[in-house]
Amino acid sequence: MDIFTLELEAVLAEAGCPLCRADGIDQRHWMQTFIREGHRDTGVRRRFLASGGFCAAHADLFLEMARGQEKLVVIGLVYRSLVEENLSRLQALTKPRRGRRSKSPLWQGTCPACLERERSAERKSYFFCEVLVGGASRERYARSNGLCAGHLATVLEQAAERKMPRVYEFLLNDWIERLTLLRSGLSEFDRKRDYRFKHEPRGEEQQAPIEALRRYSGSGGATSSSESG
């Protein structure tokens, strides 16, 4: 059994979408590497400058982890390079050639952390299909919180492309069951809002709106995981 499969089986025991949780762990590992030595890599630095730095979510993660490791100097180093590169490009735009100004975007490309996240998500989806081949793993998955909508779509696509009908059908039927229960909870939550039933004790249905939000948006992403690697 490879390390990816072991990791995915481990996150099945945790709360939330297992792939969101694995993604959160991966993102923190990637950022930790960036802070330690990755920011010196020529290719990574080039992508960082071309994209205009990190997106908002990864900038928050960068700040959180750099501050925690007393490495704010790294933020200063990479963003100084970004500022200097941007000043050069912006100053060039003030001098249009032959009366024309450039229409090209100032920044092109994807946030380097987002790019790595996309690559990691594809790998994880691949191995998650492998995990679900075994009956014992399916039982563990059934006891877990299950995949969020986004990761479900990704894994179903992988299962379909790789001609794994049992995995595809298992996930599809599992989500149908989960949504059926969720619909019942939301209906009960709504019913108890009616003044005629306000005297009834509140129960698990009070968590249904939160469950619906998490079911569709996912949880345990890059900035919410407590894993620091």
Contacts in CASP RR format, 6 or more apart in sequence:
PFRMAT RR
TARGET T0000
AUTHOR 0000-0000-0000
METHOD contacts of the structure
MODEL  1
MDIFTLELEAVLAEAGCPLCRADGIDQRHWMQTFIREGHRDTGVRRRFLA
SGGFCAAHADLFLEMARGQEKLVVIGLVYRSLVEENLSRLQALTKPRRGR
RSKSPLWQGTCPACLERERSAERKSYFFCEVLVGGASRERYARSNGLCAG
HLATVLEQAAERKMPRVYEFLLNDWIERLTLLRSGLSEFDRKRDYRFKHE
PRGEEQQAPIEALRRYSGSGGATSSSESG
2 127 0 8 1.000
4 123 0 8 1.000
4 124 0 8 1.000
4 127 0 8 1.000
5 127 0 8 1.000
5 130 0 8 1.000
5 131 0 8 1.000
7 22 0 8 1.000
7 25 0 8 1.000
8 18 0 8 1.000
8 19 0 8 1.000
8 22 0 8 1.000
8 124 0 8 1.000
8 127 0 8 1.000
8 128 0 8 1.000
8 131 0 8 1.000
9 131 0 8 1.000
9 137 0 8 1.000
9 140 0 8 1.000
11 18 0 8 1.000
11 19 0 8 1.000
11 21 0 8 1.000
11 22 0 8 1.000
11 25 0 8 1.000
12 18 0 8 1.000
12 131 0 8 1.000
12 137 0 8 1.000
12 140 0 8 1.000
12 141 0 8 1.000
12 144 0 8 1.000
13 140 0 8 1.000
13 144 0 8 1.000
14 21 0 8 1.000
14 144 0 8 1.000
15 145 0 8 1.000
15 219 0 8 1.000
16 144 0 8 1.000
16 145 0 8 1.000
16 146 0 8 1.000
16 148 0 8 1.000
16 214 0 8 1.000
16 218 0 8 1.000
16 219 0 8 1.000
16 220 0 8 1.000
17 145 0 8 1.000
17 146 0 8 1.000
17 147 0 8 1.000
17 148 0 8 1.000
17 151 0 8 1.000
17 214 0 8 1.000
17 218 0 8 1.000
17 219 0 8 1.000
17 220 0 8 1.000
18 128 0 8 1.000
18 141 0 8 1.000
18 144 0 8 1.000
18 145 0 8 1.000
18 146 0 8 1.000
18 147 0 8 1.000
19 121 0 8 1.000
19 124 0 8 1.000
19 125 0 8 1.000
19 128 0 8 1.000
19 147 0 8 1.000
19 148 0 8 1.000
19 151 0 8 1.000
19 154 0 8 1.000
19 155 0 8 1.000
20 148 0 8 1.000
20 151 0 8 1.000
20 218 0 8 1.000
20 219 0 8 1.000
20 220 0 8 1.000
20 221 0 8 1.000
21 219 0 8 1.000
21 220 0 8 1.000
21 221 0 8 1.000
21 225 0 8 1.000
22 124 0 8 1.000
23 117 0 8 1.000
23 120 0 8 1.000
23 121 0 8 1.000
23 124 0 8 1.000
23 220 0 8 1.000
23 221 0 8 1.000
23 222 0 8 1.000
24 220 0 8 1.000
24 221 0 8 1.000
24 222 0 8 1.000
24 224 0 8 1.000
24 225 0 8 1.000
24 227 0 8 1.000
25 225 0 8 1.000
25 227 0 8 1.000
25 229 0 8 1.000
26 117 0 8 1.000
26 120 0 8 1.000
26 124 0 8 1.000
27 58 0 8 1.000
27 61 0 8 1.000
27 113 0 8 1.000
27 117 0 8 1.000
27 221 0 8 1.000
27 222 0 8 1.000
27 225 0 8 1.000
28 61 0 8 1.000
28 65 0 8 1.000
28 222 0 8 1.000
28 225 0 8 1.000
28 227 0 8 1.000
28 228 0 8 1.000
28 229 0 8 1.000
29 229 0 8 1.000
30 113 0 8 1.000
30 116 0 8 1.000
30 117 0 8 1.000
30 120 0 8 1.000
31 58 0 8 1.000
31 61 0 8 1.000
31 62 0 8 1.000
31 65 0 8 1.000
31 113 0 8 1.000
32 65 0 8 1.000
32 69 0 8 1.000
32 228 0 8 1.000
32 229 0 8 1.000
34 44 0 8 1.000
34 62 0 8 1.000
34 112 0 8 1.000
34 113 0 8 1.000
35 62 0 8 1.000
35 65 0 8 1.000
35 66 0 8 1.000
35 69 0 8 1.000
35 71 0 8 1.000
35 74 0 8 1.000
38 44 0 8 1.000
39 45 0 8 1.000
39 48 0 8 1.000
39 74 0 8 1.000
39 77 0 8 1.000
39 78 0 8 1.000
44 112 0 8 1.000
45 78 0 8 1.000
45 81 0 8 1.000
47 109 0 8 1.000
47 110 0 8 1.000
47 112 0 8 1.000
47 115 0 8 1.000
48 54 0 8 1.000
48 78 0 8 1.000
48 82 0 8 1.000
48 112 0 8 1.000
49 81 0 8 1.000
49 82 0 8 1.000
49 85 0 8 1.000
50 107 0 8 1.000
50 108 0 8 1.000
50 109 0 8 1.000
51 107 0 8 1.000
51 108 0 8 1.000
51 109 0 8 1.000
51 110 0 8 1.000
51 111 0 8 1.000
51 112 0 8 1.000
52 82 0 8 1.000
52 86 0 8 1.000
52 106 0 8 1.000
52 107 0 8 1.000
53 59 0 8 1.000
53 78 0 8 1.000
53 79 0 8 1.000
53 82 0 8 1.000
53 107 0 8 1.000
53 111 0 8 1.000
53 112 0 8 1.000
54 61 0 8 1.000
54 62 0 8 1.000
54 111 0 8 1.000
54 112 0 8 1.000
54 113 0 8 1.000
55 111 0 8 1.000
55 113 0 8 1.000
55 114 0 8 1.000
57 222 0 8 1.000
57 223 0 8 1.000
58 111 0 8 1.000
58 113 0 8 1.000
58 114 0 8 1.000
58 222 0 8 1.000
60 223 0 8 1.000
61 113 0 8 1.000
61 222 0 8 1.000
61 223 0 8 1.000
62 75 0 8 1.000
62 113 0 8 1.000
63 75 0 8 1.000
64 223 0 8 1.000
65 71 0 8 1.000
65 228 0 8 1.000
66 72 0 8 1.000
66 74 0 8 1.000
66 75 0 8 1.000
86 106 0 8 1.000
89 106 0 8 1.000
90 106 0 8 1.000
93 101 0 8 1.000
93 102 0 8 1.000
96 102 0 8 1.000
110 118 0 8 1.000
113 222 0 8 1.000
117 222 0 8 1.000
121 151 0 8 1.000
121 154 0 8 1.000
122 154 0 8 1.000
125 151 0 8 1.000
125 154 0 8 1.000
125 155 0 8 1.000
125 157 0 8 1.000
125 158 0 8 1.000
126 158 0 8 1.000
128 155 0 8 1.000
128 158 0 8 1.000
129 155 0 8 1.000
129 158 0 8 1.000
129 159 0 8 1.000
129 162 0 8 1.000
129 164 0 8 1.000
129 167 0 8 1.000
131 137 0 8 1.000
131 141 0 8 1.000
132 138 0 8 1.000
132 141 0 8 1.000
132 167 0 8 1.000
132 170 0 8 1.000
132 171 0 8 1.000
133 164 0 8 1.000
133 166 0 8 1.000
133 167 0 8 1.000
138 170 0 8 1.000
141 174 0 8 1.000
142 174 0 8 1.000
145 214 0 8 1.000
146 174 0 8 1.000
146 178 0 8 1.000
147 155 0 8 1.000
147 171 0 8 1.000
147 175 0 8 1.000
148 214 0 8 1.000
148 215 0 8 1.000
148 216 0 8 1.000
148 217 0 8 1.000
148 218 0 8 1.000
148 219 0 8 1.000
149 215 0 8 1.000
149 216 0 8 1.000
149 217 0 8 1.000
149 218 0 8 1.000
150 218 0 8 1.000
151 218 0 8 1.000
152 171 0 8 1.000
152 175 0 8 1.000
155 167 0 8 1.000
155 171 0 8 1.000
156 168 0 8 1.000
156 171 0 8 1.000
156 172 0 8 1.000
158 164 0 8 1.000
159 165 0 8 1.000
159 167 0 8 1.000
159 168 0 8 1.000
159 171 0 8 1.000
160 168 0 8 1.000
178 215 0 8 1.000
179 215 0 8 1.000
182 208 0 8 1.000
182 211 0 8 1.000
182 212 0 8 1.000
182 215 0 8 1.000
185 204 0 8 1.000
185 205 0 8 1.000
185 208 0 8 1.000
186 205 0 8 1.000
186 208 0 8 1.000
186 209 0 8 1.000
186 212 0 8 1.000
188 205 0 8 1.000
188 208 0 8 1.000
189 205 0 8 1.000
189 206 0 8 1.000
189 208 0 8 1.000
189 209 0 8 1.000
191 197 0 8 1.000
192 198 0 8 1.000
192 200 0 8 1.000
192 202 0 8 1.000
192 205 0 8 1.000
END
